[in-house]
Amino acid sequence: MAGGLLPRFEYDPGTGTVQIDLTVPLTNPDTNDLNWSGAEAKSGTGKRQRNTFYIEEIKTLKFEFVTRANRDKIETMMKDWVIKGNTFTYYPDVTDLLTFFTLEYMPKTWVGSKRTALALDRWDIELVVREYIA
């Protein structure tokens, strides 16, 4: 577990900003997919028209060996804030607060957490979230 950037989750439920600083790096830093949403139509002459509603980037955030305290904070954020349709901010590196992503709920955002096999007080967490990019 040595090395790697330590991330932060941040959201404001109306009572002040809540920050969750993780003590473990992202396990899968390059797991992103693009998703297009729009409409296509073909004319009688065969011309295709494509209207783009939006493009979003789907991010899968996986963390291993998360402490029970941070797992509980993330679960509270998901239940009380994100799943209700609100956004949260994700900083890939807590030392660089100029680089961040504003993310939101997707179906099955909270993929869940499971106890790490090697340690009873550590958890593996997986979130699937989206970011609008156009």
C-alpha positions, -999 to 999 in steps of 0.1 A, spaced: 0 0 0 30 23 -2 28 52 -26 -2 66 -44 -23 97 -41 -46 100 -11 -81 111 -22 -108 132 -5 -146 132 -8 -164 164 0 -201 174 2 -223 199 19 -256 186 32 -266 221 43 -250 219 77 -215 227 65 -189 210 44 -181 174 52 -147 162 42 -137 125 41 -99 121 37 -90 86 29 -58 70 41 -55 46 11 -50 54 -26 -74 46 -54 -69 10 -65 -79 15 -101 -69 50 -113 -77 45 -150 -112 29 -149 -133 54 -168 -159 49 -196 -177 74 -218 -215 73 -223 -234 91 -250 -271 100 -246 -290 114 -275 -313 106 -304 -307 94 -340 -330 97 -370 -327 87 -406 -344 107 -434 -360 91 -464 -329 98 -484 -307 79 -459 -291 109 -442 -286 104 -405 -291 131 -380 -277 127 -345 -286 150 -316 -265 148 -285 -282 154 -252 -251 149 -231 -219 130 -228 -209 117 -194 -178 100 -180 -185 69 -159 -159 65 -131 -154 34 -111 -137 42 -78 -123 12 -59 -104 14 -26 -89 -14 -6 -81 -15 31 -104 14 40 -108 20 78 -141 13 94 -145 50 103 -140 61 67 -162 34 54 -190 45 77 -185 82 66 -187 72 29 -218 51 35 -235 80 53 -226 103 24 -241 79 -1 -273 72 19 -280 108 32 -268 128 2 -257 112 -31 -285 87 -36 -310 115 -31 -297 131 -63 -271 155 -50 -235 159 -62 -203 155 -43 -167 165 -50 -139 140 -55 -103 151 -52 -79 124 -65 -51 140 -44 -58 158 -12 -26 179 -16 -39 193 -49 -73 209 -43 -74 225 -77 -79 192 -94 -113 178 -86 -144 162 -102 -180 169 -94 -198 136 -94 -233 123 -90 -254 92 -85 -259 65 -110 -280 33 -106 -258 10 -85 -236 39 -74 -230 22 -40 -218 -11 -53 -210 -18 -17 -183 -27 7 -169 -59 19 -146 -68 47 -110 -72 36 -100 -108 40 -67 -101 58 -79 -76 84 -112 -75 102 -112 -37 106 -105 -29 69 -130 -27 40 -129 -28 2 -152 -1 -13 -165 4 -48 -184 33 -62 -197 39 -97 -204 75 -104 -208 99 -133 -195 133 -144 -212 153 -172 -185 165 -196 -206 180 -224 
